[in-house]
Amino acid sequence: MGKFASAKFQIGQVVKHRLFPFRGVIFDVDPEFANSEEWYESIPAEIRPRRDQPFYHLLAENAETEYVAYVSEQNLLVDDSGDPIRHPQVSEFFGELSEGRYRPRDEMMH
């Protein structure tokens, strides 16, 4: 049984992909890979991430569209642009954006 890594990023944090031109806001975290084997094998072997690290669920966007992404910690960087995420579901999960982080709705109600 492997030791779980501590997540480097937090729910509500705005991040960008290290290799591909998209960014997003984290809405959930898995302590290690928890997607399908088919999904994992679809990633080219030369860029396939390790399974034993946190994986993040993002409300993501690129220049053309908005979508949900599942990204390994090793492939994320902090997005310090200060720009809001335009994904249509952001307001379902989060309130205001402040200092690169959205406030989760649950926190707003306390």
PyMOL CGO cylinders between C-alpha atoms (Angstrom):
from pymol import cmd
from pymol.cgo import CYLINDER

trace = [
    CYLINDER, 0.00, 0.00, 0.00, 1.58, 3.26, -1.15, 0.3, 1, 1, 1, 1, 1, 1,
    CYLINDER, 1.58, 3.26, -1.15, 1.95, 6.39, 0.87, 0.3, 1, 1, 1, 1, 1, 1,
    CYLINDER, 1.95, 6.39, 0.87, -0.43, 9.16, -0.24, 0.3, 1, 1, 1, 1, 1, 1,
    CYLINDER, -0.43, 9.16, -0.24, 1.21, 12.37, -1.35, 0.3, 1, 1, 1, 1, 1, 1,
    CYLINDER, 1.21, 12.37, -1.35, 0.02, 15.71, -0.04, 0.3, 1, 1, 1, 1, 1, 1,
    CYLINDER, 0.02, 15.71, -0.04, -1.75, 17.75, -2.68, 0.3, 1, 1, 1, 1, 1, 1,
    CYLINDER, -1.75, 17.75, -2.68, 0.29, 20.74, -3.83, 0.3, 1, 1, 1, 1, 1, 1,
    CYLINDER, 0.29, 20.74, -3.83, -2.76, 22.61, -5.15, 0.3, 1, 1, 1, 1, 1, 1,
    CYLINDER, -2.76, 22.61, -5.15, -6.08, 23.44, -3.48, 0.3, 1, 1, 1, 1, 1, 1,
    CYLINDER, -6.08, 23.44, -3.48, -9.73, 23.38, -4.47, 0.3, 1, 1, 1, 1, 1, 1,
    CYLINDER, -9.73, 23.38, -4.47, -10.57, 26.76, -5.97, 0.3, 1, 1, 1, 1, 1, 1,
    CYLINDER, -10.57, 26.76, -5.97, -7.03, 27.43, -7.16, 0.3, 1, 1, 1, 1, 1, 1,
    CYLINDER, -7.03, 27.43, -7.16, -6.52, 28.56, -10.77, 0.3, 1, 1, 1, 1, 1, 1,
    CYLINDER, -6.52, 28.56, -10.77, -3.88, 26.48, -12.56, 0.3, 1, 1, 1, 1, 1, 1,
    CYLINDER, -3.88, 26.48, -12.56, -2.55, 25.91, -16.06, 0.3, 1, 1, 1, 1, 1, 1,
    CYLINDER, -2.55, 25.91, -16.06, -1.25, 22.82, -17.82, 0.3, 1, 1, 1, 1, 1, 1,
    CYLINDER, -1.25, 22.82, -17.82, 2.52, 22.50, -18.10, 0.3, 1, 1, 1, 1, 1, 1,
    CYLINDER, 2.52, 22.50, -18.10, 2.47, 21.05, -21.64, 0.3, 1, 1, 1, 1, 1, 1,
    CYLINDER, 2.47, 21.05, -21.64, -0.84, 22.00, -23.25, 0.3, 1, 1, 1, 1, 1, 1,
    CYLINDER, -0.84, 22.00, -23.25, -2.51, 25.41, -23.71, 0.3, 1, 1, 1, 1, 1, 1,
    CYLINDER, -2.51, 25.41, -23.71, -5.33, 25.22, -21.20, 0.3, 1, 1, 1, 1, 1, 1,
    CYLINDER, -5.33, 25.22, -21.20, -6.10, 26.46, -17.72, 0.3, 1, 1, 1, 1, 1, 1,
    CYLINDER, -6.10, 26.46, -17.72, -8.79, 25.85, -15.15, 0.3, 1, 1, 1, 1, 1, 1,
    CYLINDER, -8.79, 25.85, -15.15, -9.99, 25.94, -11.58, 0.3, 1, 1, 1, 1, 1, 1,
    CYLINDER, -9.99, 25.94, -11.58, -9.66, 22.86, -9.35, 0.3, 1, 1, 1, 1, 1, 1,
    CYLINDER, -9.66, 22.86, -9.35, -12.99, 21.52, -8.08, 0.3, 1, 1, 1, 1, 1, 1,
    CYLINDER, -12.99, 21.52, -8.08, -11.90, 18.11, -6.75, 0.3, 1, 1, 1, 1, 1, 1,
    CYLINDER, -11.90, 18.11, -6.75, -8.70, 16.18, -5.93, 0.3, 1, 1, 1, 1, 1, 1,
    CYLINDER, -8.70, 16.18, -5.93, -7.91, 12.45, -5.97, 0.3, 1, 1, 1, 1, 1, 1,
    CYLINDER, -7.91, 12.45, -5.97, -4.90, 11.50, -3.76, 0.3, 1, 1, 1, 1, 1, 1,
    CYLINDER, -4.90, 11.50, -3.76, -3.70, 9.24, -6.59, 0.3, 1, 1, 1, 1, 1, 1,
    CYLINDER, -3.70, 9.24, -6.59, -4.90, 8.21, -10.04, 0.3, 1, 1, 1, 1, 1, 1,
    CYLINDER, -4.90, 8.21, -10.04, -8.59, 7.20, -9.96, 0.3, 1, 1, 1, 1, 1, 1,
    CYLINDER, -8.59, 7.20, -9.96, -9.72, 7.25, -13.59, 0.3, 1, 1, 1, 1, 1, 1,
    CYLINDER, -9.72, 7.25, -13.59, -10.19, 4.38, -16.05, 0.3, 1, 1, 1, 1, 1, 1,
    CYLINDER, -10.19, 4.38, -16.05, -7.38, 2.23, -17.40, 0.3, 1, 1, 1, 1, 1, 1,
    CYLINDER, -7.38, 2.23, -17.40, -8.55, 3.13, -20.91, 0.3, 1, 1, 1, 1, 1, 1,
    CYLINDER, -8.55, 3.13, -20.91, -8.14, 6.85, -20.15, 0.3, 1, 1, 1, 1, 1, 1,
    CYLINDER, -8.14, 6.85, -20.15, -4.65, 6.27, -18.72, 0.3, 1, 1, 1, 1, 1, 1,
    CYLINDER, -4.65, 6.27, -18.72, -3.51, 4.14, -21.67, 0.3, 1, 1, 1, 1, 1, 1,
    CYLINDER, -3.51, 4.14, -21.67, -4.76, 6.78, -24.14, 0.3, 1, 1, 1, 1, 1, 1,
    CYLINDER, -4.76, 6.78, -24.14, -2.00, 9.14, -22.97, 0.3, 1, 1, 1, 1, 1, 1,
    CYLINDER, -2.00, 9.14, -22.97, 1.14, 8.78, -25.12, 0.3, 1, 1, 1, 1, 1, 1,
    CYLINDER, 1.14, 8.78, -25.12, 3.72, 6.76, -23.17, 0.3, 1, 1, 1, 1, 1, 1,
    CYLINDER, 3.72, 6.76, -23.17, 6.40, 9.47, -23.46, 0.3, 1, 1, 1, 1, 1, 1,
    CYLINDER, 6.40, 9.47, -23.46, 4.23, 11.96, -21.53, 0.3, 1, 1, 1, 1, 1, 1,
    CYLINDER, 4.23, 11.96, -21.53, 2.13, 9.56, -19.41, 0.3, 1, 1, 1, 1, 1, 1,
    CYLINDER, 2.13, 9.56, -19.41, 2.21, 10.72, -15.76, 0.3, 1, 1, 1, 1, 1, 1,
    CYLINDER, 2.21, 10.72, -15.76, 2.92, 8.54, -12.74, 0.3, 1, 1, 1, 1, 1, 1,
    CYLINDER, 2.92, 8.54, -12.74, -0.18, 7.13, -11.02, 0.3, 1, 1, 1, 1, 1, 1,
    CYLINDER, -0.18, 7.13, -11.02, 1.10, 7.68, -7.48, 0.3, 1, 1, 1, 1, 1, 1,
    CYLINDER, 1.10, 7.68, -7.48, 0.48, 11.41, -7.25, 0.3, 1, 1, 1, 1, 1, 1,
    CYLINDER, 0.48, 11.41, -7.25, -2.55, 13.64, -6.78, 0.3, 1, 1, 1, 1, 1, 1,
    CYLINDER, -2.55, 13.64, -6.78, -4.83, 14.08, -9.81, 0.3, 1, 1, 1, 1, 1, 1,
    CYLINDER, -4.83, 14.08, -9.81, -7.03, 17.14, -10.11, 0.3, 1, 1, 1, 1, 1, 1,
    CYLINDER, -7.03, 17.14, -10.11, -10.48, 17.66, -11.60, 0.3, 1, 1, 1, 1, 1, 1,
    CYLINDER, -10.48, 17.66, -11.60, -10.61, 21.02, -13.37, 0.3, 1, 1, 1, 1, 1, 1,
    CYLINDER, -10.61, 21.02, -13.37, -13.28, 23.21, -14.86, 0.3, 1, 1, 1, 1, 1, 1,
    CYLINDER, -13.28, 23.21, -14.86, -11.02, 23.90, -17.80, 0.3, 1, 1, 1, 1, 1, 1,
    CYLINDER, -11.02, 23.90, -17.80, -10.84, 26.16, -20.84, 0.3, 1, 1, 1, 1, 1, 1,
    CYLINDER, -10.84, 26.16, -20.84, -8.68, 26.69, -23.87, 0.3, 1, 1, 1, 1, 1, 1,
    CYLINDER, -8.68, 26.69, -23.87, -8.97, 29.24, -26.68, 0.3, 1, 1, 1, 1, 1, 1,
    CYLINDER, -8.97, 29.24, -26.68, -11.89, 27.35, -28.28, 0.3, 1, 1, 1, 1, 1, 1,
    CYLINDER, -11.89, 27.35, -28.28, -14.01, 25.74, -25.57, 0.3, 1, 1, 1, 1, 1, 1,
    CYLINDER, -14.01, 25.74, -25.57, -14.71, 24.88, -21.94, 0.3, 1, 1, 1, 1, 1, 1,
    CYLINDER, -14.71, 24.88, -21.94, -14.67, 21.34, -20.56, 0.3, 1, 1, 1, 1, 1, 1,
    CYLINDER, -14.67, 21.34, -20.56, -13.78, 19.18, -17.54, 0.3, 1, 1, 1, 1, 1, 1,
    CYLINDER, -13.78, 19.18, -17.54, -10.18, 17.94, -17.36, 0.3, 1, 1, 1, 1, 1, 1,
    CYLINDER, -10.18, 17.94, -17.36, -8.38, 15.38, -15.19, 0.3, 1, 1, 1, 1, 1, 1,
    CYLINDER, -8.38, 15.38, -15.19, -4.72, 16.32, -14.72, 0.3, 1, 1, 1, 1, 1, 1,
    CYLINDER, -4.72, 16.32, -14.72, -1.78, 14.94, -12.75, 0.3, 1, 1, 1, 1, 1, 1,
    CYLINDER, -1.78, 14.94, -12.75, -0.03, 17.20, -10.27, 0.3, 1, 1, 1, 1, 1, 1,
    CYLINDER, -0.03, 17.20, -10.27, 3.26, 16.98, -12.22, 0.3, 1, 1, 1, 1, 1, 1,
    CYLINDER, 3.26, 16.98, -12.22, 1.55, 18.62, -15.20, 0.3, 1, 1, 1, 1, 1, 1,
    CYLINDER, 1.55, 18.62, -15.20, 0.10, 21.63, -13.39, 0.3, 1, 1, 1, 1, 1, 1,
    CYLINDER, 0.10, 21.63, -13.39, 1.51, 25.07, -12.67, 0.3, 1, 1, 1, 1, 1, 1,
    CYLINDER, 1.51, 25.07, -12.67, 0.00, 28.01, -10.81, 0.3, 1, 1, 1, 1, 1, 1,
    CYLINDER, 0.00, 28.01, -10.81, -1.78, 30.40, -13.19, 0.3, 1, 1, 1, 1, 1, 1,
    CYLINDER, -1.78, 30.40, -13.19, -0.88, 33.85, -11.89, 0.3, 1, 1, 1, 1, 1, 1,
    CYLINDER, -0.88, 33.85, -11.89, -2.62, 35.78, -14.69, 0.3, 1, 1, 1, 1, 1, 1,
    CYLINDER, -2.62, 35.78, -14.69, -5.44, 36.90, -12.37, 0.3, 1, 1, 1, 1, 1, 1,
    CYLINDER, -5.44, 36.90, -12.37, -7.93, 36.28, -15.19, 0.3, 1, 1, 1, 1, 1, 1,
    CYLINDER, -7.93, 36.28, -15.19, -11.24, 34.61, -14.28, 0.3, 1, 1, 1, 1, 1, 1,
    CYLINDER, -11.24, 34.61, -14.28, -12.17, 31.19, -15.67, 0.3, 1, 1, 1, 1, 1, 1,
    CYLINDER, -12.17, 31.19, -15.67, -15.04, 31.46, -18.16, 0.3, 1, 1, 1, 1, 1, 1,
    CYLINDER, -15.04, 31.46, -18.16, -16.31, 27.86, -17.73, 0.3, 1, 1, 1, 1, 1, 1,
    CYLINDER, -16.31, 27.86, -17.73, -20.12, 28.04, -17.30, 0.3, 1, 1, 1, 1, 1, 1,
    CYLINDER, -20.12, 28.04, -17.30, -20.10, 25.84, -14.17, 0.3, 1, 1, 1, 1, 1, 1,
    CYLINDER, -20.10, 25.84, -14.17, -17.72, 28.01, -12.14, 0.3, 1, 1, 1, 1, 1, 1,
    CYLINDER, -17.72, 28.01, -12.14, -20.60, 29.82, -10.43, 0.3, 1, 1, 1, 1, 1, 1,
    CYLINDER, -20.60, 29.82, -10.43, -22.16, 26.47, -9.38, 0.3, 1, 1, 1, 1, 1, 1,
    CYLINDER, -22.16, 26.47, -9.38, -19.06, 25.58, -7.34, 0.3, 1, 1, 1, 1, 1, 1,
    CYLINDER, -19.06, 25.58, -7.34, -17.47, 28.89, -6.47, 0.3, 1, 1, 1, 1, 1, 1,
    CYLINDER, -17.47, 28.89, -6.47, -18.02, 32.49, -5.46, 0.3, 1, 1, 1, 1, 1, 1,
    CYLINDER, -18.02, 32.49, -5.46, -15.59, 35.32, -6.05, 0.3, 1, 1, 1, 1, 1, 1,
    CYLINDER, -15.59, 35.32, -6.05, -12.04, 35.07, -7.41, 0.3, 1, 1, 1, 1, 1, 1,
    CYLINDER, -12.04, 35.07, -7.41, -9.42, 36.62, -5.16, 0.3, 1, 1, 1, 1, 1, 1,
    CYLINDER, -9.42, 36.62, -5.16, -5.63, 36.34, -5.44, 0.3, 1, 1, 1, 1, 1, 1,
    CYLINDER, -5.63, 36.34, -5.44, -5.74, 33.44, -7.91, 0.3, 1, 1, 1, 1, 1, 1,
    CYLINDER, -5.74, 33.44, -7.91, -8.24, 31.39, -5.97, 0.3, 1, 1, 1, 1, 1, 1,
    CYLINDER, -8.24, 31.39, -5.97, -12.00, 31.02, -6.10, 0.3, 1, 1, 1, 1, 1, 1,
    CYLINDER, -12.00, 31.02, -6.10, -13.85, 30.79, -2.82, 0.3, 1, 1, 1, 1, 1, 1,
    CYLINDER, -13.85, 30.79, -2.82, -15.82, 27.50, -2.70, 0.3, 1, 1, 1, 1, 1, 1,
    CYLINDER, -15.82, 27.50, -2.70, -19.56, 28.04, -2.20, 0.3, 1, 1, 1, 1, 1, 1,
    CYLINDER, -19.56, 28.04, -2.20, -19.55, 25.98, 1.05, 0.3, 1, 1, 1, 1, 1, 1,
    CYLINDER, -19.55, 25.98, 1.05, -17.08, 28.41, 2.63, 0.3, 1, 1, 1, 1, 1, 1,
    CYLINDER, -17.08, 28.41, 2.63, -19.27, 31.34, 1.66, 0.3, 1, 1, 1, 1, 1, 1,
    CYLINDER, -19.27, 31.34, 1.66, -22.22, 29.96, 3.64, 0.3, 1, 1, 1, 1, 1, 1,
    CYLINDER, -22.22, 29.96, 3.64, -20.33, 29.66, 6.97, 0.3, 1, 1, 1, 1, 1, 1,
]
cmd.load_cgo(trace, "trace")
